[in-house]
Amino acid sequence: MSTNEVVSAQTQGQLVSTDFNRFEQFLDSLGLPKENILATTAERQVVQTNFPQFVMTLPDEVKRESRYLSKFAAASAIGLFDAALNYVWNEVVLNLRKKTVIYGLELFYDAAVGGKHRDLFSTENDLSGIKDKVLLDNCAKLELISDSIYKKLTHILIMRNDIGASHPNDANINAFELMGWLQTCVQEVINDTPSEAALQVKAFVENLRNQTEVIDSSSLQHMQNGLKQLHTKNCDNVLQTIFGMYVGAGANNILKKNISLIAPTVWQHADNNLKYKLGVTLDGYRTNLHNDKFAAGNEFFEFCSGNKFKTLEARVILLDEHLDDLSSAHSGWDNFYNEVPHARKILSYISNEADIPNERKEKLIRIILSCRIGNGVSYNTGVSPSGKVVYDSILNMLGDDNIVQVLIALYRQDIYSLLSNSNCRNHAVQILINLRTNVVSDKLKQILDHLISNGQTLEKTLKTTEFKTLASSHINFS
């Protein structure tokens, strides 16, 4: 039937002229409500004027399989607009599920579920356990639909839930709204394909998973350049996926090695919010005694230099362990060499002062200060050369409040006793000189200047009444 024939048939009122008075009388005879059940004849006429014209714009191969459009036509013809909307929405959901299958179910579930429930989702049938809003959110996140379409579909979902047949309500849908939503769903979703970026992400992950050899340097450079061009949202998707692949790789050492080569670049360009989320996931492995995953996840954070994104609880525990190890190494044999790995691990958790957990600030300052002052021997003036760089990096992050904690730490017996050694004393004075460059408070500058100018007798100066009076504004000597 041609478009003209369809329109001609409509103008004869073949669908909208049906008399529903007897139906309403039937409802009335049963004591059932009859108001606001069916759309008015005028509203149905609007749909049936525009629906045929819309359908005729669709390709024949699309129309042949579109049973939902037939159901839409039937429901709207008798005035059940909420049911008509429901038929279209159900098709949207089915279509979005197909898009996730094309993109890759593992990638989709990594983004949409994650956490302790991730193991429950693996097959296409499991998509039925994903709520419509979660499906929408993650299709947008993975660029299976555009941001503008996501906003439109979110609005349609809200309206469908508020006034559609799927929920009890007294609201109505008007004909023009219904036709607009139909056009959005069909033209912008059901007949649309995932973005090129989404397909590129899928191809990248599949290629990485299927590699049978370690990636060579030229291929690695090419891949890194491509990853740097990805939108942050796509970098997030890749990062979350390869993290899941790494902790689940088991004995697949080729895959783990290749991920370790690629991951730092992805990590660098991903959003910090996701990094913190992965930190929570990692902490969940520890809490739930998933020891293999926890160990692999820690490796992932290590080679991505991401330790500062672990949860506060995890950072407190791990920093405490590393500080104890550093203290033991400092007191043991070959401390110049053995201190360095532990010091570097501590630094990996801290890129600025705010990264230092309050629960471990005092301990960190005390141990780092002790190592930086050294043990007083003549060799390298008592301080590990490689460790010194790390210790200075940490101490130079400190602001006024924590610089005061450094001064307080100088009074600890284990540190104060070192100041009688000229090498240790000289290192302590150099630390004070370095710290002064960060000081904001004029009073604190005056306190440091006094110690620096009396550096050759530092241990005695700290005990003088003059200094204690000067520093009493910042240090409680009682």
Order of alpha helices (4+ residues) and beta strands (2+ residues): alpha-alpha-alpha-alpha-alpha-alpha-alpha-alpha-alpha-alpha-alpha-alpha-alpha-alpha-alpha-alpha-alpha-alpha-alpha-alpha-alpha-alpha-alpha-alpha-alpha-alpha
